[in-house]
Amino acid sequence: MIGDTVKLLLKCEGNGEVLSKQAPPSIYMVPTMVRDLSPSSYNPKVVAIGPLHSQDEHLQEFEVQKTAYLHKWLHRLGMVPEQTMRDCVEKVIHSIEGVKACYAGLMTYTDSELAKMMNM
């Protein structure tokens, strides 16, 4: 799974036990009633980070840019992109249950999809 996720990230394109002492969700969507008061205040205008707004159509154009910036950044740091991404994906995969627990009721993504979002 890690290799597939690394390949997806480089191409620009788990089950686990929930710990009993896991922190409660900490990242929520703003309730509709509040969002309706000022929709533009709660919607990202350029880029989605993480799963909350990743499906918004007007943010999809920037997904290619995010990948390009990631590659440029890794090269500027003198890192080997494949190994660096493998290390990052492994860390996210090992923490995936904790990542999922942060998002209240929003996990409709596979572990691989979520790992990709969290690494970009």
N, C-alpha and C positions, 0 to 999 in steps of 0.2 A: 504494500500500500504506500509506503514512504517513497519507494522508487517511482511509482506512478505519479504521485503528487509532485515530486521533484521534476519529473519529465514535463508535467503540465505547466509548472512554473517556468521552466527553462524554455519551453516551446512558445511561451507567451500565450498562450491560450488560457469502531472498536467497541467494539463493545467493551464495557467495563463496569466495574462495580462502583456505585455511587457511595462515596465515603459518608459515614454517619455524621461526621463532624464538619461536613461541607458547609461553607457559608451560603446564606440565602442568595437568590438572584440579586444582582446589583445593576443590571442594565435593562431598562424597560423602554418600551415605546411610550411616548406621551399619549395620555388618553385622548380619544377623538374629540371629546367636548372641549378640551383645552386647545388641541391642535386647530380646531375650527375657528378659534378666536383670532389666530394669526398663523395660517398655514405656512407662509414663507419663513417664519421664524424657526420652524422645526424640520424643514426639509433641506438636506444638503444641496448646494447649488452646482458643485463641480465634481466632487469625488465622494464615493461611498467607502467607508473603512469598516470592515467587519460585515456581519450579516444583516444588520437592521435595514439598510436601504440598498442592498446589493442588487435587488431586482428592479429598481427604478429605471425606466427606459432612458430618461434624459441623462443618467449618469453612466450609461454603458460606454459612451464614446471615450471616456477617460480611462477605462480599464486597460486599453492598449498602452496609453501613456504611463500608467502605473507600472506596467511590466517593463517598459523601456527605461523609466527612471530607476527601477530596481537593478536592471542590468548595468546601467551607467554607474550607479553608485557602487556596486560590487567591484567593477573594473577600476574605478577611481581609488578604491581602498586596496587595490592590488590582490584581491581575493580570487580564488578559483570559484566561479559561479556555481558549478555543479556541487562541489563539496560543501560550500557555504550554505546553499539551499538545502542540501541533504541534512546538515546539522540543524538548521532552523526547523525544518519539517519534523525531524525526529523529536525535537523539544516540544513542539506544539502537539504532536500525536501523543506523547507521553503525558501531556497536561490536558488532553481533549475533554475529559469529563469535567474538569474544573472550568474550562472555557465554556462548555455547554451550560454549566450551572449558573454562570453569570447572566445569561440571557433568559429572561422569564418567558417561558412558553413559546419560544421562537425557533426551536430547533427542528427544522424540516430538511436540514442538510445532512448529507453523509459526513462521516468523519473526514474523508478525503477532501470534500468540497469546503468544509469549514477550515481545515488546515490550510488550504490554498488561500482562502480569504484572509486568514490571520497572518499569513506571511507576505501579503502584498499591501 
